[in-house]
Amino acid sequence: MLKKIFIFSFSLFFLLSFLSFLVYLRSEQTASQIVRKLSAVRLAFTLYKVNNKKDAMSPEELIKAGYLESIPAIKLKWKLACDKAETRNTFNVKNTGCWAYVNNNKDSSFGLFYIDSSAKDPNGRDWSAL
């Protein structure tokens, strides 16, 4: 009898945990929150360029120079929350749900900070195209 109660309790705990995780994955920040964060980081890149007469090669450079406190967290639907930015040689959407930055100064997209997602925002625009 004790074994059945334990199995039932464990199964119920597992089911509730799984359902909670699904609810978490389904949640997302509002589009306006995400766009504000994107705009803030892009503004930090612009201020860095104006003040230093050169482009920052990574978001981490902005943090070290004091233009950003940290990479803002982003949470898209069906993705885990992310507060990291991956540097890339070219604009390439890998659908991580995180941030990405093109740091190859020979690429036409050099300096682009974008949302690495192939999903669309609530208005039907690609997150990566904002």
C-alpha positions in Angstrom: 0.0 0.0 0.0 2.8 2.4 0.9 4.5 1.6 -2.4 1.3 2.5 -4.3 1.0 5.8 -2.5 4.7 6.6 -3.3 4.2 5.8 -7.0 1.0 7.8 -7.1 2.7 10.8 -5.4 5.7 10.6 -7.6 3.6 10.4 -10.7 1.4 13.3 -9.7 4.5 15.4 -8.9 6.1 14.5 -12.3 2.8 15.4 -14.1 2.5 18.7 -12.3 6.1 19.6 -13.0 5.7 18.7 -16.6 2.6 20.8 -16.9 4.3 23.7 -15.2 7.2 23.5 -17.6 4.8 23.6 -20.6 3.1 26.7 -19.1 6.5 28.3 -18.8 7.5 27.5 -22.3 4.2 28.8 -23.6 4.7 32.1 -21.8 6.5 35.1 -23.4 7.3 38.7 -22.7 5.1 41.2 -24.5 6.3 42.4 -27.9 6.7 46.0 -26.5 9.0 44.7 -23.7 11.2 42.8 -26.2 11.4 45.7 -28.6 12.3 48.1 -25.8 15.1 45.8 -24.8 16.3 45.5 -28.4 16.2 49.3 -28.8 18.1 49.9 -25.6 21.0 47.6 -26.7 21.0 49.1 -30.1 21.2 52.6 -28.6 24.1 51.5 -26.4 25.9 50.3 -29.5 25.2 53.7 -31.2 26.4 55.7 -28.1 29.6 53.6 -28.0 30.3 54.3 -31.6 29.7 58.0 -31.3 31.9 58.3 -28.1 34.7 56.0 -29.2 34.8 56.6 -33.0 34.6 52.9 -33.6 32.1 50.0 -33.4 32.0 47.7 -30.5 33.0 44.2 -31.5 30.6 42.5 -29.0 27.9 43.3 -26.5 30.3 42.3 -23.8 32.5 45.2 -24.9 29.5 47.5 -24.1 29.2 46.0 -20.7 32.9 46.4 -19.9 32.8 50.1 -21.1 29.7 50.8 -19.0 27.2 51.3 -21.8 25.1 48.3 -20.6 24.7 46.9 -17.2 24.1 43.4 -18.7 22.5 41.7 -21.7 18.8 42.0 -21.1 16.8 38.8 -20.7 14.5 37.8 -23.5 11.7 35.2 -23.3 9.9 34.2 -26.5 7.1 31.7 -26.7 8.3 28.1 -26.7 11.8 29.1 -25.9 13.7 29.2 -22.6 14.6 32.7 -21.2 18.0 33.9 -22.4 20.3 36.7 -21.3 23.2 36.0 -23.7 24.2 37.3 -27.1 26.0 35.2 -29.6 28.5 36.9 -31.9 28.4 35.8 -35.5 30.3 36.4 -38.7 27.1 37.1 -40.7 23.4 37.5 -40.3 22.2 34.0 -39.7 19.0 32.9 -37.9 19.5 29.7 -35.9 16.3 30.0 -34.0 17.8 30.0 -30.5 15.4 32.6 -29.1 18.4 34.6 -27.8 20.2 37.7 -29.0 22.8 37.7 -31.8 25.3 40.2 -33.0 27.2 40.4 -36.4 30.8 41.3 -35.6 32.4 40.8 -39.0 33.3 44.2 -40.3 33.6 42.8 -43.8 29.9 41.7 -43.8 27.1 44.0 -45.0 25.2 43.3 -41.7 28.1 44.3 -39.5 26.9 45.8 -36.2 23.4 44.3 -36.4 22.1 43.3 -33.1 19.0 41.1 -33.6 16.6 38.5 -32.1 17.7 35.1 -33.2 14.3 33.6 -33.9 12.4 32.4 -37.0 9.1 32.9 -35.2 6.8 35.9 -35.7 5.8 38.6 -33.3 2.1 39.2 -32.5 1.9 41.6 -35.5 3.1 38.9 -37.9 6.7 40.3 -38.4 9.7 38.1 -38.1 11.4 38.7 -34.7 14.8 38.6 -36.5 13.7 41.4 -38.9 13.0 44.0 -36.1 
